[in-house]
C-alpha cells in the first residue's frame, strides 16, 4: 500500500533535488533551471521561484513565493525553513522589495514615481489601490499592479492588504502618493 508523502517529506525531496543538480547560474539556462518549477510544484501547486545575484560575492538569492496566494504563504515559509545550508546560496520566502522598481510596457518605461497608491482603512482591514498612467491598458494593470506593489514593499507585506482593482491616475484622489514614497514610509514603519 502506498502512503502519500507528507508536506515535509515533499519539501525535503525538493531540497535534495536542488542540492544534486548543481549550479543554476549557467548560461544559457541549464536543465536544473527548467526543472526547478517542476520540482517545486511537487511540494505543492502554486509556488513559484525567482533567482538573482545578491551581491558581488556571487551569493545567489532564491526566493520561494506563494505568488500572491495567502493560503500558500505558510508553505513558502516552511520550504525556506527546511532549506539546507548551501555555500553561495541564500533562501528567502516571498518576493523581496526592489529599490527603484520600474515597468517597461509598449516600449515605454515607468518608474515607481509614476504610479500612485492610496491606503484605505475600514475596521481591521486595509485596502490598497494602485493608480497607473492613463495610457496603460486597464486589463493588463490588473495583473501588473500586484507585482509592482510586491517590488515596492515585498510580497509578504502585500499579503497584509486587500488589493483593489487599479485605476487610472486621472481618478487618483488628492491623498494619493507615489509608490516610491509609500514604500519608503511603509518600510520605515515595519
Secondary structure by P-SEA (a helix, b strand, c coil): ccccccaaaaaaaaaaaaaaacccccccccccccaaaaaaaaacccccccccccccccbbbbbbcccccccaaaaaaaaaaacccccccccccccccccbbbbbccccccccccbbbbbbbcccbbbbbbbccccccaaaaaaaaaaaaaaaccaaaaaaccccccccccccccccccaaaaaaaaaaac
